[in-house]
Amino acid sequence: MTRLVLGAILLLVIAWAFWRLVGGIIESLGGLPRARPKAPVKLVRDPVCGTWVAANESLGLRAGSTTHYFCSHQCRDKFRKTH
């Protein structure tokens, strides 16, 4: 029984190594690129409701030298009224 389990593990390791090798060869030939991690997104906090939003997808409002970011038009309008 032990020999069977060890043989199965060895077979899995060999198959994994083979597919890694084949994948590397295919990628080096210019096909099927591996998924690359996306660049991290900068999150900013809405000063009105406290929601975290992506800076590049939020509504911005410049006040002096500071830019405030908002999740919605309602939060931005509420901030304008109080500041």
mmCIF file of the N, C-alpha and C atoms, coordinates in Angstrom:
data_MODEL
# 
_entry.id   MODEL 
# 
loop_
_atom_site.group_PDB 
_atom_site.id 
_atom_site.type_symbol 
_atom_site.label_atom_id 
_atom_site.label_alt_id 
_atom_site.label_comp_id 
_atom_site.label_asym_id 
_atom_site.label_entity_id 
_atom_site.label_seq_id 
_atom_site.pdbx_PDB_ins_code 
_atom_site.Cartn_x 
_atom_site.Cartn_y 
_atom_site.Cartn_z 
_atom_site.occupancy 
_atom_site.B_iso_or_equiv 
_atom_site.pdbx_formal_charge 
_atom_site.auth_seq_id 
_atom_site.auth_comp_id 
_atom_site.auth_asym_id 
_atom_site.auth_atom_id 
_atom_site.pdbx_PDB_model_num 
ATOM 1   N N  . MET A 1 1  ? 0.823   -1.190 0.000   1.00 0.00 ? 1  MET A N  1 
ATOM 2   C CA . MET A 1 1  ? 0.000   0.000  0.000   1.00 0.00 ? 1  MET A CA 1 
ATOM 3   C C  . MET A 1 1  ? 0.868   1.255  0.000   1.00 0.00 ? 1  MET A C  1 
ATOM 4   N N  . THR A 1 2  ? 1.932   1.253  0.797   1.00 0.00 ? 2  THR A N  1 
ATOM 5   C CA . THR A 1 2  ? 2.825   2.404  0.871   1.00 0.00 ? 2  THR A CA 1 
ATOM 6   C C  . THR A 1 2  ? 3.493   2.657  -0.475  1.00 0.00 ? 2  THR A C  1 
ATOM 7   N N  . ARG A 1 3  ? 3.889   1.589  -1.152  1.00 0.00 ? 3  ARG A N  1 
ATOM 8   C CA . ARG A 1 3  ? 4.533   1.738  -2.462  1.00 0.00 ? 3  ARG A CA 1 
ATOM 9   C C  . ARG A 1 3  ? 3.575   2.363  -3.465  1.00 0.00 ? 3  ARG A C  1 
ATOM 10  N N  . LEU A 1 4  ? 2.312   2.007  -3.382  1.00 0.00 ? 4  LEU A N  1 
ATOM 11  C CA . LEU A 1 4  ? 1.306   2.551  -4.287  1.00 0.00 ? 4  LEU A CA 1 
ATOM 12  C C  . LEU A 1 4  ? 1.134   4.058  -4.063  1.00 0.00 ? 4  LEU A C  1 
ATOM 13  N N  . VAL A 1 5  ? 1.050   4.480  -2.806  1.00 0.00 ? 5  VAL A N  1 
ATOM 14  C CA . VAL A 1 5  ? 0.903   5.902  -2.471  1.00 0.00 ? 5  VAL A CA 1 
ATOM 15  C C  . VAL A 1 5  ? 2.139   6.672  -2.916  1.00 0.00 ? 5  VAL A C  1 
ATOM 16  N N  . LEU A 1 6  ? 3.328   6.158  -2.617  1.00 0.00 ? 6  LEU A N  1 
ATOM 17  C CA . LEU A 1 6  ? 4.561   6.834  -3.024  1.00 0.00 ? 6  LEU A CA 1 
ATOM 18  C C  . LEU A 1 6  ? 4.678   6.900  -4.551  1.00 0.00 ? 6  LEU A C  1 
ATOM 19  N N  . GLY A 1 7  ? 4.265   5.845  -5.230  1.00 0.00 ? 7  GLY A N  1 
ATOM 20  C CA . GLY A 1 7  ? 4.284   5.849  -6.691  1.00 0.00 ? 7  GLY A CA 1 
ATOM 21  C C  . GLY A 1 7  ? 3.343   6.891  -7.260  1.00 0.00 ? 7  GLY A C  1 
ATOM 22  N N  . ALA A 1 8  ? 2.159   7.027  -6.663  1.00 0.00 ? 8  ALA A N  1 
ATOM 23  C CA . ALA A 1 8  ? 1.192   8.034  -7.111  1.00 0.00 ? 8  ALA A CA 1 
ATOM 24  C C  . ALA A 1 8  ? 1.733   9.442  -6.893  1.00 0.00 ? 8  ALA A C  1 
ATOM 25  N N  . ILE A 1 9  ? 2.356   9.685  -5.750  1.00 0.00 ? 9  ILE A N  1 
ATOM 26  C CA . ILE A 1 9  ? 2.949   11.000 -5.469  1.00 0.00 ? 9  ILE A CA 1 
ATOM 27  C C  . ILE A 1 9  ? 4.061   11.298 -6.455  1.00 0.00 ? 9  ILE A C  1 
ATOM 28  N N  . LEU A 1 10 ? 4.911   10.339 -6.719  1.00 0.00 ? 10 LEU A N  1 
ATOM 29  C CA . LEU A 1 10 ? 5.991   10.520 -7.683  1.00 0.00 ? 10 LEU A CA 1 
ATOM 30  C C  . LEU A 1 10 ? 5.436   10.828 -9.066  1.00 0.00 ? 10 LEU A C  1 
ATOM 31  N N  . LEU A 1 11 ? 4.405   10.140 -9.473  1.00 0.00 ? 11 LEU A N  1 
ATOM 32  C CA . LEU A 1 11 ? 3.784   10.368 -10.772 1.00 0.00 ? 11 LEU A CA 1 
ATOM 33  C C  . LEU A 1 11 ? 3.207   11.780 -10.858 1.00 0.00 ? 11 LEU A C  1 
ATOM 34  N N  . LEU A 1 12 ? 2.578   12.243 -9.791  1.00 0.00 ? 12 LEU A N  1 
ATOM 35  C CA . LEU A 1 12 ? 2.040   13.612 -9.770  1.00 0.00 ? 12 LEU A CA 1 
ATOM 36  C C  . LEU A 1 12 ? 3.145   14.654 -9.864  1.00 0.00 ? 12 LEU A C  1 
ATOM 37  N N  . VAL A 1 13 ? 4.244   14.447 -9.167  1.00 0.00 ? 13 VAL A N  1 
ATOM 38  C CA . VAL A 1 13 ? 5.365   15.391 -9.207  1.00 0.00 ? 13 VAL A CA 1 
ATOM 39  C C  . VAL A 1 13 ? 5.967   15.433 -10.608 1.00 0.00 ? 13 VAL A C  1 
ATOM 40  N N  . ILE A 1 14 ? 6.122   14.286 -11.238 1.00 0.00 ? 14 ILE A N  1 
ATOM 41  C CA . ILE A 1 14 ? 6.674   14.239 -12.595 1.00 0.00 ? 14 ILE A CA 1 
ATOM 42  C C  . ILE A 1 14 ? 5.732   14.930 -13.577 1.00 0.00 ? 14 ILE A C  1 
ATOM 43  N N  . ALA A 1 15 ? 4.419   14.695 -13.457 1.00 0.00 ? 15 ALA A N  1 
ATOM 44  C CA . ALA A 1 15 ? 3.442   15.346 -14.337 1.00 0.00 ? 15 ALA A CA 1 
ATOM 45  C C  . ALA A 1 15 ? 3.467   16.856 -14.145 1.00 0.00 ? 15 ALA A C  1 
ATOM 46  N N  . TRP A 1 16 ? 3.532   17.308 -12.886 1.00 0.00 ? 16 TRP A N  1 
ATOM 47  C CA . TRP A 1 16 ? 3.585   18.750 -12.602 1.00 0.00 ? 16 TRP A CA 1 
ATOM 48  C C  . TRP A 1 16 ? 4.828   19.371 -13.225 1.00 0.00 ? 16 TRP A C  1 
ATOM 49  N N  . ALA A 1 17 ? 5.979   18.740 -13.055 1.00 0.00 ? 17 ALA A N  1 
ATOM 50  C CA . ALA A 1 17 ? 7.230   19.264 -13.618 1.00 0.00 ? 17 ALA A CA 1 
ATOM 51  C C  . ALA A 1 17 ? 7.164   19.297 -15.134 1.00 0.00 ? 17 ALA A C  1 
ATOM 52  N N  . PHE A 1 18 ? 6.578   18.276 -15.742 1.00 0.00 ? 18 PHE A N  1 
ATOM 53  C CA . PHE A 1 18 ? 6.453   18.227 -17.195 1.00 0.00 ? 18 PHE A CA 1 
ATOM 54  C C  . PHE A 1 18 ? 5.609   19.391 -17.701 1.00 0.00 ? 18 PHE A C  1 
ATOM 55  N N  . TRP A 1 19 ? 4.451   19.624 -17.072 1.00 0.00 ? 19 TRP A N  1 
ATOM 56  C CA . TRP A 1 19 ? 3.583   20.713 -17.519 1.00 0.00 ? 19 TRP A CA 1 
ATOM 57  C C  . TRP A 1 19 ? 4.196   22.077 -17.263 1.00 0.00 ? 19 TRP A C  1 
ATOM 58  N N  . ARG A 1 20 ? 4.970   22.230 -16.218 1.00 0.00 ? 20 ARG A N  1 
ATOM 59  C CA . ARG A 1 20 ? 5.703   23.488 -16.001 1.00 0.00 ? 20 ARG A CA 1 
ATOM 60  C C  . ARG A 1 20 ? 6.707   23.710 -17.117 1.00 0.00 ? 20 ARG A C  1 
ATOM 61  N N  . LEU A 1 21 ? 7.415   22.660 -17.519 1.00 0.00 ? 21 LEU A N  1 
ATOM 62  C CA . LEU A 1 21 ? 8.388   22.744 -18.596 1.00 0.00 ? 21 LEU A CA 1 
ATOM 63  C C  . LEU A 1 21 ? 7.703   23.089 -19.915 1.00 0.00 ? 21 LEU A C  1 
ATOM 64  N N  . VAL A 1 22 ? 6.622   22.403 -20.229 1.00 0.00 ? 22 VAL A N  1 
ATOM 65  C CA . VAL A 1 22 ? 5.893   22.672 -21.469 1.00 0.00 ? 22 VAL A CA 1 
ATOM 66  C C  . VAL A 1 22 ? 5.335   24.100 -21.461 1.00 0.00 ? 22 VAL A C  1 
ATOM 67  N N  . GLY A 1 23 ? 4.782   24.535 -20.338 1.00 0.00 ? 23 GLY A N  1 
ATOM 68  C CA . GLY A 1 23 ? 4.265   25.901 -20.231 1.00 0.00 ? 23 GLY A CA 1 
ATOM 69  C C  . GLY A 1 23 ? 5.347   26.939 -20.439 1.00 0.00 ? 23 GLY A C  1 
ATOM 70  N N  . GLY A 1 24 ? 6.532   26.702 -19.897 1.00 0.00 ? 24 GLY A N  1 
ATOM 71  C CA . GLY A 1 24 ? 7.649   27.631 -20.090 1.00 0.00 ? 24 GLY A CA 1 
ATOM 72  C C  . GLY A 1 24 ? 8.096   27.694 -21.530 1.00 0.00 ? 24 GLY A C  1 
ATOM 73  N N  . ILE A 1 25 ? 8.116   26.550 -22.200 1.00 0.00 ? 25 ILE A N  1 
ATOM 74  C CA . ILE A 1 25 ? 8.508   26.524 -23.611 1.00 0.00 ? 25 ILE A CA 1 
ATOM 75  C C  . ILE A 1 25 ? 7.480   27.273 -24.456 1.00 0.00 ? 25 ILE A C  1 
ATOM 76  N N  . ILE A 1 26 ? 6.194   27.031 -24.207 1.00 0.00 ? 26 ILE A N  1 
ATOM 77  C CA . ILE A 1 26 ? 5.142   27.726 -24.963 1.00 0.00 ? 26 ILE A CA 1 
ATOM 78  C C  . ILE A 1 26 ? 5.218   29.226 -24.732 1.00 0.00 ? 26 ILE A C  1 
ATOM 79  N N  . GLU A 1 27 ? 5.431   29.651 -23.489 1.00 0.00 ? 27 GLU A N  1 
ATOM 80  C CA . GLU A 1 27 ? 5.530   31.081 -23.185 1.00 0.00 ? 27 GLU A CA 1 
ATOM 81  C C  . GLU A 1 27 ? 6.743   31.706 -23.861 1.00 0.00 ? 27 GLU A C  1 
ATOM 82  N N  . SER A 1 28 ? 7.864   31.012 -23.863 1.00 0.00 ? 28 SER A N  1 
ATOM 83  C CA . SER A 1 28 ? 9.070   31.573 -24.483 1.00 0.00 ? 28 SER A CA 1 
ATOM 84  C C  . SER A 1 28 ? 8.929   31.682 -25.990 1.00 0.00 ? 28 SER A C  1 
ATOM 85  N N  . LEU A 1 29 ? 8.073   30.869 -26.575 1.00 0.00 ? 29 LEU A N  1 
ATOM 86  C CA . LEU A 1 29 ? 7.832   30.952 -28.018 1.00 0.00 ? 29 LEU A CA 1 
ATOM 87  C C  . LEU A 1 29 ? 6.799   32.022 -28.371 1.00 0.00 ? 29 LEU A C  1 
ATOM 88  N N  . GLY A 1 30 ? 6.288   32.698 -27.364 1.00 0.00 ? 30 GLY A N  1 
ATOM 89  C CA . GLY A 1 30 ? 5.392   33.826 -27.603 1.00 0.00 ? 30 GLY A CA 1 
ATOM 90  C C  . GLY A 1 30 ? 3.915   33.508 -27.498 1.00 0.00 ? 30 GLY A C  1 
ATOM 91  N N  . GLY A 1 31 ? 3.553   32.363 -27.033 1.00 0.00 ? 31 GLY A N  1 
ATOM 92  C CA . GLY A 1 31 ? 2.141   32.024 -26.926 1.00 0.00 ? 31 GLY A CA 1 
ATOM 93  C C  . GLY A 1 31 ? 1.713   31.807 -25.505 1.00 0.00 ? 31 GLY A C  1 
ATOM 94  N N  . LEU A 1 32 ? 0.447   32.016 -25.254 1.00 0.00 ? 32 LEU A N  1 
ATOM 95  C CA . LEU A 1 32 ? -0.179  31.788 -23.942 1.00 0.00 ? 32 LEU A CA 1 
ATOM 96  C C  . LEU A 1 32 ? 0.631   32.371 -22.781 1.00 0.00 ? 32 LEU A C  1 
ATOM 97  N N  . PRO A 1 33 ? 0.705   33.693 -22.693 1.00 0.00 ? 33 PRO A N  1 
ATOM 98  C CA . PRO A 1 33 ? 1.459   34.286 -21.580 1.00 0.00 ? 33 PRO A CA 1 
ATOM 99  C C  . PRO A 1 33 ? 0.796   33.969 -20.248 1.00 0.00 ? 33 PRO A C  1 
ATOM 100 N N  . ARG A 1 34 ? 1.597   33.844 -19.230 1.00 0.00 ? 34 ARG A N  1 
ATOM 101 C CA . ARG A 1 34 ? 1.075   33.599 -17.885 1.00 0.00 ? 34 ARG A CA 1 
ATOM 102 C C  . ARG A 1 34 ? 0.415   34.856 -17.362 1.00 0.00 ? 34 ARG A C  1 
ATOM 103 N N  . ALA A 1 35 ? -0.545  34.663 -16.524 1.00 0.00 ? 35 ALA A N  1 
ATOM 104 C CA . ALA A 1 35 ? -1.241  35.801 -15.931 1.00 0.00 ? 35 ALA A CA 1 
ATOM 105 C C  . ALA A 1 35 ? -0.277  36.568 -15.036 1.00 0.00 ? 35 ALA A C  1 
ATOM 106 N N  . ARG A 1 36 ? -0.171  37.836 -15.268 1.00 0.00 ? 36 ARG A N  1 
ATOM 107 C CA . ARG A 1 36 ? 0.688   38.690 -14.458 1.00 0.00 ? 36 ARG A CA 1 
ATOM 108 C C  . ARG A 1 36 ? -0.187  39.400 -13.419 1.00 0.00 ? 36 ARG A C  1 
ATOM 109 N N  . PRO A 1 37 ? 0.319   39.578 -12.232 1.00 0.00 ? 37 PRO A N  1 
ATOM 110 C CA . PRO A 1 37 ? -0.481  40.278 -11.228 1.00 0.00 ? 37 PRO A CA 1 
ATOM 111 C C  . PRO A 1 37 ? -0.723  41.725 -11.647 1.00 0.00 ? 37 PRO A C  1 
ATOM 112 N N  . LYS A 1 38 ? -1.923  42.208 -11.354 1.00 0.00 ? 38 LYS A N  1 
ATOM 113 C CA . LYS A 1 38 ? -2.255  43.591 -11.680 1.00 0.00 ? 38 LYS A CA 1 
ATOM 114 C C  . LYS A 1 38 ? -1.550  44.532 -10.716 1.00 0.00 ? 38 LYS A C  1 
ATOM 115 N N  . ALA A 1 39 ? -1.329  45.739 -11.192 1.00 0.00 ? 39 ALA A N  1 
ATOM 116 C CA . ALA A 1 39 ? -0.707  46.749 -10.340 1.00 0.00 ? 39 ALA A CA 1 
ATOM 117 C C  . ALA A 1 39 ? -1.658  47.071 -9.187  1.00 0.00 ? 39 ALA A C  1 
ATOM 118 N N  . PRO A 1 40 ? -1.136  47.320 -8.008  1.00 0.00 ? 40 PRO A N  1 
ATOM 119 C CA . PRO A 1 40 ? -2.010  47.642 -6.878  1.00 0.00 ? 40 PRO A CA 1 
ATOM 120 C C  . PRO A 1 40 ? -2.779  48.943 -7.124  1.00 0.00 ? 40 PRO A C  1 
ATOM 121 N N  . VAL A 1 41 ? -3.994  48.982 -6.643  1.00 0.00 ? 41 VAL A N  1 
ATOM 122 C CA . VAL A 1 41 ? -4.850  50.151 -6.797  1.00 0.00 ? 41 VAL A CA 1 
ATOM 123 C C  . VAL A 1 41 ? -4.784  50.975 -5.524  1.00 0.00 ? 41 VAL A C  1 
ATOM 124 N N  . LYS A 1 42 ? -4.583  52.278 -5.676  1.00 0.00 ? 42 LYS A N  1 
ATOM 125 C CA . LYS A 1 42 ? -4.531  53.161 -4.513  1.00 0.00 ? 42 LYS A CA 1 
ATOM 126 C C  . LYS A 1 42 ? -5.953  53.437 -4.041  1.00 0.00 ? 42 LYS A C  1 
ATOM 127 N N  . LEU A 1 43 ? -6.232  53.101 -2.784  1.00 0.00 ? 43 LEU A N  1 
ATOM 128 C CA . LEU A 1 43 ? -7.536  53.366 -2.200  1.00 0.00 ? 43 LEU A CA 1 
ATOM 129 C C  . LEU A 1 43 ? -7.468  54.605 -1.326  1.00 0.00 ? 43 LEU A C  1 
ATOM 130 N N  . VAL A 1 44 ? -8.520  55.408 -1.414  1.00 0.00 ? 44 VAL A N  1 
ATOM 131 C CA . VAL A 1 44 ? -8.626  56.623 -0.605  1.00 0.00 ? 44 VAL A CA 1 
ATOM 132 C C  . VAL A 1 44 ? -9.965  56.590 0.126   1.00 0.00 ? 44 VAL A C  1 
ATOM 133 N N  . ARG A 1 45 ? -10.039 57.288 1.220   1.00 0.00 ? 45 ARG A N  1 
ATOM 134 C CA . ARG A 1 45 ? -11.252 57.258 2.038   1.00 0.00 ? 45 ARG A CA 1 
ATOM 135 C C  . ARG A 1 45 ? -12.099 58.503 1.808   1.00 0.00 ? 45 ARG A C  1 
ATOM 136 N N  . ASP A 1 46 ? -13.365 58.281 1.556   1.00 0.00 ? 46 ASP A N  1 
ATOM 137 C CA . ASP A 1 46 ? -14.330 59.369 1.401   1.00 0.00 ? 46 ASP A CA 1 
ATOM 138 C C  . ASP A 1 46 ? -14.463 60.069 2.751   1.00 0.00 ? 46 ASP A C  1 
ATOM 139 N N  . PRO A 1 47 ? -14.211 61.398 2.819   1.00 0.00 ? 47 PRO A N  1 
ATOM 140 C CA . PRO A 1 47 ? -14.253 62.085 4.119   1.00 0.00 ? 47 PRO A CA 1 
ATOM 141 C C  . PRO A 1 47 ? -15.667 62.246 4.691   1.00 0.00 ? 47 PRO A C  1 
ATOM 142 N N  . VAL A 1 48 ? -16.699 62.021 3.881   1.00 0.00 ? 48 VAL A N  1 
ATOM 143 C CA . VAL A 1 48 ? -18.070 62.192 4.361   1.00 0.00 ? 48 VAL A CA 1 
ATOM 144 C C  . VAL A 1 48 ? -18.619 60.904 4.955   1.00 0.00 ? 48 VAL A C  1 
ATOM 145 N N  . CYS A 1 49 ? -18.607 59.822 4.167   1.00 0.00 ? 49 CYS A N  1 
ATOM 146 C CA . CYS A 1 49 ? -19.227 58.575 4.634   1.00 0.00 ? 49 CYS A CA 1 
ATOM 147 C C  . CYS A 1 49 ? -18.205 57.524 5.063   1.00 0.00 ? 49 CYS A C  1 
ATOM 148 N N  . GLY A 1 50 ? -16.921 57.736 4.773   1.00 0.00 ? 50 GLY A N  1 
ATOM 149 C CA . GLY A 1 50 ? -15.884 56.813 5.203   1.00 0.00 ? 50 GLY A CA 1 
ATOM 150 C C  . GLY A 1 50 ? -15.665 55.617 4.292   1.00 0.00 ? 50 GLY A C  1 
ATOM 151 N N  . THR A 1 51 ? -16.333 55.590 3.140   1.00 0.00 ? 51 THR A N  1 
ATOM 152 C CA . THR A 1 51 ? -16.173 54.489 2.198   1.00 0.00 ? 51 THR A CA 1 
ATOM 153 C C  . THR A 1 51 ? -14.802 54.558 1.534   1.00 0.00 ? 51 THR A C  1 
ATOM 154 N N  . TRP A 1 52 ? -14.175 53.391 1.368   1.00 0.00 ? 52 TRP A N  1 
ATOM 155 C CA . TRP A 1 52 ? -12.901 53.328 0.648   1.00 0.00 ? 52 TRP A CA 1 
ATOM 156 C C  . TRP A 1 52 ? -13.205 53.198 -0.838  1.00 0.00 ? 52 TRP A C  1 
ATOM 157 N N  . VAL A 1 53 ? -12.595 54.049 -1.667  1.00 0.00 ? 53 VAL A N  1 
ATOM 158 C CA . VAL A 1 53 ? -12.810 54.031 -3.113  1.00 0.00 ? 53 VAL A CA 1 
ATOM 159 C C  . VAL A 1 53 ? -11.462 54.075 -3.816  1.00 0.00 ? 53 VAL A C  1 
ATOM 160 N N  . ALA A 1 54 ? -11.426 53.554 -5.048  1.00 0.00 ? 54 ALA A N  1 
ATOM 161 C CA . ALA A 1 54 ? -10.216 53.628 -5.851  1.00 0.00 ? 54 ALA A CA 1 
ATOM 162 C C  . ALA A 1 54 ? -10.037 55.069 -6.303  1.00 0.00 ? 54 ALA A C  1 
ATOM 163 N N  . ALA A 1 55 ? -8.843  55.617 -6.128  1.00 0.00 ? 55 ALA A N  1 
ATOM 164 C CA . ALA A 1 55 ? -8.592  57.024 -6.451  1.00 0.00 ? 55 ALA A CA 1 
ATOM 165 C C  . ALA A 1 55 ? -8.871  57.322 -7.917  1.00 0.00 ? 55 ALA A C  1 
ATOM 166 N N  . ASN A 1 56 ? -8.557  56.392 -8.803  1.00 0.00 ? 56 ASN A N  1 
ATOM 167 C CA . ASN A 1 56 ? -8.743  56.655 -10.227 1.00 0.00 ? 56 ASN A CA 1 
ATOM 168 C C  . ASN A 1 56 ? -10.204 56.508 -10.672 1.00 0.00 ? 56 ASN A C  1 
ATOM 169 N N  . GLU A 1 57 ? -11.090 56.013 -9.811  1.00 0.00 ? 57 GLU A N  1 
ATOM 170 C CA . GLU A 1 57 ? -12.499 55.849 -10.160 1.00 0.00 ? 57 GLU A CA 1 
ATOM 171 C C  . GLU A 1 57 ? -13.418 56.704 -9.292  1.00 0.00 ? 57 GLU A C  1 
ATOM 172 N N  . SER A 1 58 ? -12.851 57.608 -8.507  1.00 0.00 ? 58 SER A N  1 
ATOM 173 C CA . SER A 1 58 ? -13.655 58.398 -7.584  1.00 0.00 ? 58 SER A CA 1 
ATOM 174 C C  . SER A 1 58 ? -13.840 59.812 -8.112  1.00 0.00 ? 58 SER A C  1 
ATOM 175 N N  . LEU A 1 59 ? -14.698 60.555 -7.430  1.00 0.00 ? 59 LEU A N  1 
ATOM 176 C CA . LEU A 1 59 ? -14.910 61.958 -7.760  1.00 0.00 ? 59 LEU A CA 1 
ATOM 177 C C  . LEU A 1 59 ? -13.964 62.785 -6.904  1.00 0.00 ? 59 LEU A C  1 
ATOM 178 N N  . GLY A 1 60 ? -13.207 63.647 -7.529  1.00 0.00 ? 60 GLY A N  1 
ATOM 179 C CA . GLY A 1 60 ? -12.240 64.448 -6.791  1.00 0.00 ? 60 GLY A CA 1 
ATOM 180 C C  . GLY A 1 60 ? -12.701 65.881 -6.629  1.00 0.00 ? 60 GLY A C  1 
ATOM 181 N N  . LEU A 1 61 ? -12.266 66.500 -5.556  1.00 0.00 ? 61 LEU A N  1 
ATOM 182 C CA . LEU A 1 61 ? -12.539 67.904 -5.296  1.00 0.00 ? 61 LEU A CA 1 
ATOM 183 C C  . LEU A 1 61 ? -11.284 68.500 -4.695  1.00 0.00 ? 61 LEU A C  1 
ATOM 184 N N  . ARG A 1 62 ? -10.738 69.499 -5.361  1.00 0.00 ? 62 ARG A N  1 
ATOM 185 C CA . ARG A 1 62 ? -9.501  70.124 -4.899  1.00 0.00 ? 62 ARG A CA 1 
ATOM 186 C C  . ARG A 1 62 ? -9.845  71.293 -3.986  1.00 0.00 ? 62 ARG A C  1 
ATOM 187 N N  . ALA A 1 63 ? -9.295  71.282 -2.799  1.00 0.00 ? 63 ALA A N  1 
ATOM 188 C CA . ALA A 1 63 ? -9.478  72.357 -1.825  1.00 0.00 ? 63 ALA A CA 1 
ATOM 189 C C  . ALA A 1 63 ? -8.095  72.822 -1.401  1.00 0.00 ? 63 ALA A C  1 
ATOM 190 N N  . GLY A 1 64 ? -7.643  73.927 -1.972  1.00 0.00 ? 64 GLY A N  1 
ATOM 191 C CA . GLY A 1 64 ? -6.285  74.402 -1.699  1.00 0.00 ? 64 GLY A CA 1 
ATOM 192 C C  . GLY A 1 64 ? -5.281  73.462 -2.329  1.00 0.00 ? 64 GLY A C  1 
ATOM 193 N N  . SER A 1 65 ? -4.388  72.936 -1.534  1.00 0.00 ? 65 SER A N  1 
ATOM 194 C CA . SER A 1 65 ? -3.383  72.007 -2.053  1.00 0.00 ? 65 SER A CA 1 
ATOM 195 C C  . SER A 1 65 ? -3.763  70.550 -1.815  1.00 0.00 ? 65 SER A C  1 
ATOM 196 N N  . THR A 1 66 ? -4.953  70.331 -1.255  1.00 0.00 ? 66 THR A N  1 
ATOM 197 C CA . THR A 1 66 ? -5.402  68.980 -0.939  1.00 0.00 ? 66 THR A CA 1 
ATOM 198 C C  . THR A 1 66 ? -6.519  68.548 -1.883  1.00 0.00 ? 66 THR A C  1 
ATOM 199 N N  . THR A 1 67 ? -6.453  67.326 -2.346  1.00 0.00 ? 67 THR A N  1 
ATOM 200 C CA . THR A 1 67 ? -7.534  66.756 -3.142  1.00 0.00 ? 67 THR A CA 1 
ATOM 201 C C  . THR A 1 67 ? -8.291  65.755 -2.282  1.00 0.00 ? 67 THR A C  1 
ATOM 202 N N  . HIS A 1 68 ? -9.601  65.927 -2.217  1.00 0.00 ? 68 HIS A N  1 
ATOM 203 C CA . HIS A 1 68 ? -10.470 65.023 -1.487  1.00 0.00 ? 68 HIS A CA 1 
ATOM 204 C C  . HIS A 1 68 ? -11.179 64.139 -2.508  1.00 0.00 ? 68 HIS A C  1 
ATOM 205 N N  . TYR A 1 69 ? -11.356 62.870 -2.179  1.00 0.00 ? 69 TYR A N  1 
ATOM 206 C CA . TYR A 1 69 ? -11.984 61.918 -3.086  1.00 0.00 ? 69 TYR A CA 1 
ATOM 207 C C  . TYR A 1 69 ? -13.293 61.431 -2.494  1.00 0.00 ? 69 TYR A C  1 
ATOM 208 N N  . PHE A 1 70 ? -14.319 61.284 -3.363  1.00 0.00 ? 70 PHE A N  1 
ATOM 209 C CA . PHE A 1 70 ? -15.658 60.931 -2.911  1.00 0.00 ? 70 PHE A CA 1 
ATOM 210 C C  . PHE A 1 70 ? -16.208 59.761 -3.708  1.00 0.00 ? 70 PHE A C  1 
ATOM 211 N N  . CYS A 1 71 ? -17.092 58.993 -3.044  1.00 0.00 ? 71 CYS A N  1 
ATOM 212 C CA . CYS A 1 71 ? -17.686 57.816 -3.686  1.00 0.00 ? 71 CYS A CA 1 
ATOM 213 C C  . CYS A 1 71 ? -18.890 58.185 -4.536  1.00 0.00 ? 71 CYS A C  1 
ATOM 214 N N  . SER A 1 72 ? -19.515 59.341 -4.288  1.00 0.00 ? 72 SER A N  1 
ATOM 215 C CA . SER A 1 72 ? -20.720 59.722 -5.030  1.00 0.00 ? 72 SER A CA 1 
ATOM 216 C C  . SER A 1 72 ? -20.848 61.237 -5.098  1.00 0.00 ? 72 SER A C  1 
ATOM 217 N N  . HIS A 1 73 ? -21.769 61.665 -5.963  1.00 0.00 ? 73 HIS A N  1 
ATOM 218 C CA . HIS A 1 73 ? -22.047 63.104 -6.073  1.00 0.00 ? 73 HIS A CA 1 
ATOM 219 C C  . HIS A 1 73 ? -22.667 63.630 -4.784  1.00 0.00 ? 73 HIS A C  1 
ATOM 220 N N  . GLN A 1 74 ? -23.475 62.802 -4.119  1.00 0.00 ? 74 GLN A N  1 
ATOM 221 C CA . GLN A 1 74 ? -24.126 63.227 -2.878  1.00 0.00 ? 74 GLN A CA 1 
ATOM 222 C C  . GLN A 1 74 ? -23.084 63.536 -1.797  1.00 0.00 ? 74 GLN A C  1 
ATOM 223 N N  . CYS A 1 75 ? -22.084 62.669 -1.652  1.00 0.00 ? 75 CYS A N  1 
ATOM 224 C CA . CYS A 1 75 ? -21.043 62.908 -0.643  1.00 0.00 ? 75 CYS A CA 1 
ATOM 225 C C  . CYS A 1 75 ? -20.242 64.159 -0.988  1.00 0.00 ? 75 CYS A C  1 
ATOM 226 N N  . ARG A 1 76 ? -19.935 64.334 -2.269  1.00 0.00 ? 76 ARG A N  1 
ATOM 227 C CA . ARG A 1 76 ? -19.167 65.515 -2.678  1.00 0.00 ? 76 ARG A CA 1 
ATOM 228 C C  . ARG A 1 76 ? -19.961 66.786 -2.412  1.00 0.00 ? 76 ARG A C  1 
ATOM 229 N N  . ASP A 1 77 ? -21.272 66.786 -2.723  1.00 0.00 ? 77 ASP A N  1 
ATOM 230 C CA . ASP A 1 77 ? -22.106 67.963 -2.486  1.00 0.00 ? 77 ASP A CA 1 
ATOM 231 C C  . ASP A 1 77 ? -22.243 68.253 -0.998  1.00 0.00 ? 77 ASP A C  1 
ATOM 232 N N  . LYS A 1 78 ? -22.376 67.211 -0.180  1.00 0.00 ? 78 LYS A N  1 
ATOM 233 C CA . LYS A 1 78 ? -22.483 67.397 1.264   1.00 0.00 ? 78 LYS A CA 1 
ATOM 234 C C  . LYS A 1 78 ? -21.192 67.996 1.821   1.00 0.00 ? 78 LYS A C  1 
ATOM 235 N N  . PHE A 1 79 ? -20.040 67.561 1.300   1.00 0.00 ? 79 PHE A N  1 
ATOM 236 C CA . PHE A 1 79 ? -18.744 68.097 1.731   1.00 0.00 ? 79 PHE A CA 1 
ATOM 237 C C  . PHE A 1 79 ? -18.634 69.575 1.336   1.00 0.00 ? 79 PHE A C  1 
ATOM 238 N N  . ARG A 1 80 ? -19.078 69.926 0.126   1.00 0.00 ? 80 ARG A N  1 
ATOM 239 C CA . ARG A 1 80 ? -19.020 71.310 -0.334  1.00 0.00 ? 80 ARG A CA 1 
ATOM 240 C C  . ARG A 1 80 ? -19.839 72.232 0.576   1.00 0.00 ? 80 ARG A C  1 
ATOM 241 N N  . LYS A 1 81 ? -20.996 71.748 1.029   1.00 0.00 ? 81 LYS A N  1 
ATOM 242 C CA . LYS A 1 81 ? -21.865 72.563 1.873   1.00 0.00 ? 81 LYS A CA 1 
ATOM 243 C C  . LYS A 1 81 ? -21.242 72.844 3.246   1.00 0.00 ? 81 LYS A C  1 
ATOM 244 N N  . THR A 1 82 ? -20.472 71.896 3.757   1.00 0.00 ? 82 THR A N  1 
ATOM 245 C CA . THR A 1 82 ? -19.915 72.067 5.100   1.00 0.00 ? 82 THR A CA 1 
ATOM 246 C C  . THR A 1 82 ? -18.526 72.693 5.093   1.00 0.00 ? 82 THR A C  1 
ATOM 247 N N  . HIS A 1 83 ? -17.882 72.788 3.959   1.00 0.00 ? 83 HIS A N  1 
ATOM 248 C CA . HIS A 1 83 ? -16.520 73.358 3.921   1.00 0.00 ? 83 HIS A CA 1 
ATOM 249 C C  . HIS A 1 83 ? -16.446 74.535 3.005   1.00 0.00 ? 83 HIS A C  1 
# 
